[in-house]
């Protein structure tokens, strides 16, 4: 289909609660998913949410194999998740550095639940029901936040741990998210 422009922090669409998908396995839904995939792949993202390309629907995709943006990350199975519901498994949180295609060139230290259960649907309307931990859980939480108008800087507790990549990590070349 097409590589779409990624909306950046400040765009009002990114702060809206996205609408639930009501019809599965349609040409329109498959077209959206292809556009998301093309855009995420072009930018070497670990995930993307429909609102990031200007479509206010509850659709996210994520997956990490060998990714130059996350060279040390554990693999996360490629998933298209629609109308997700997340439930923390326990209260244990873990801080981790995050970037975002909608907040280019920056990183922040973000607390996330270490383990969670997520449920939703695939593009055909089949149920997805999984438990995840570590980086997998972090990616799911990050992407699903986009569906509820939340960008990762809104979750940072210590703003001294938020800034530009080249300032926070001098001498280390990080992708420009």
N, C-alpha and C positions, 0 to 999 in steps of 0.2 A: 504494500500500500504506500505509506509515506512516512518520512521522518518529519515529526512535528516540532515546532518551537516549544521549548519548555518554559512555562511561566516562572517568573522569579518572585522571590519574597517581596511583598508589597502589592501584588496583584490581588484584587478583591476575591477572585474565584478561589484562591488558595485558602481563604478564611471561611468558606461556606461549608455547611454540612451537605455532603453529596446525597443525591437521591438513590434509593435502592433500585436495583435492576428488577424488572417485573417480567421480562420475557427473555428466555434463554434460547441458545442455538439459532439466533437470527443472523442474517447477513450483516446487519448494522453492528451487532455485538462482536461478531468475528472481525469486521473491519476495524473497529476500535481496538481490539486486542492486537491485531497485526500492526496498527500504527504505534501502539504502546511498545510492542516488541522491537519494531524497527528503530524507534527513538532511543529506547533503553540500550539496545545493542550498539548503536552509533556512538553513544556517550559512555560506553563501558560501565553502565550502572549496575548496581546489585538489585535494584528494584525500581518500580515507577508506579504511580497512581494516576488514574484517569484525570483527576483535577489538574495534575501538573501539565497536561497537554490541553487544558481548557474544557474538559468534558466532566461535568459534575455528576458522575455516576459512581457507585460503590464497586469499583473494579480496581484491583491491584495485581501486579505481577512481581515476582521476585525469583531469584535463583543465582547462585554463585558457583561456578566451576573454577576454572583458571581465569582470574580477572586481574588485569594490571592495576586496577584501582584498589584491590584488596588482595595483594599477593600472599599474605599470611593467613587469610581467612579460611575457616573450614568450609567445605562444600555445603551448599544449601540446595535442595532439589528445586528445579524450575517448577513454579506453580502460578497458575492464574486463579485468584481467589476473589469471589464475588459475594457481596453482602456479608462480610466477615463479622464474626462475634469472637471477641478475645476474652479469656478468663485467666487471670494469673494463677499459677500453681505455687502456692505459698506467697510469702511477703518479701522474700529475699531479692534485693536489687543489686545491680552491678553497674558501675560507671564505665562508659566506653566512649571513645572519640567517634563522632559521626560527622559526615558531610552530607550534602544533598544537592541534587541536580538543580533545585530551585534556589539554592543559596551558594552560588559558585564561589570557589576560592577560599572558603571558610571552613572551620572545624569547631566543634564544641564538645565538651565532656558532658554526656547525657546519662542520667540514671534510667535504667530499664529493668523490668522484671527479668530475673534470670531464667525462669521457666514459665511457659504459658501453654494453655490449650486454645487452639483456634478451630473454628468451624465456619463453614460457608459452602459455596457451590463452585463447581467448575463451569466452563462455558456452555456445557450441555444441560446443566441443571442437576448434575450428580453431586451428592454430598461429599465434602472434604472435611475430615475430622482428624486432627493431629495434635500431638503434644510436641513442643519444641523447647530447646534450651540453648544457651550460649548465643553465638552470632546469629543462628537461625531465628531465635526468639527476638533478638534485637531488630533484625531486618523486618520481620513481620510487624512488630510494633511501630517501627518508623513509617513503613508504607501505609499501614492502616490509619495512623494519625492523620495522614493527608485527607482521608475521607471525612474527617470530623473537624477540618479547618485548623489543624494543629501542625505547626512546623517545629522541627527539633529545637531551635533556639528558645521556644516558649517553655521547654522542659528543663533548660539549664538552671541549676541552682546556684552556681558560682560563676558570675559573668566574667571573672578574670580567666576562666577556662574556655573562653569563646573569642575567636579572632581569625585573622587571616592566616592561611597555611604557611606562607613564607616568614611570618613573624613568630608564630607559635613553634614552628619546626624549621629553624634556619638551617640551611645546608641540605635539607631533605627535599627532594623534588616530589611533590604530591600532585596528583591530577587536579585540574581546575574544576572539579565537580561540575 
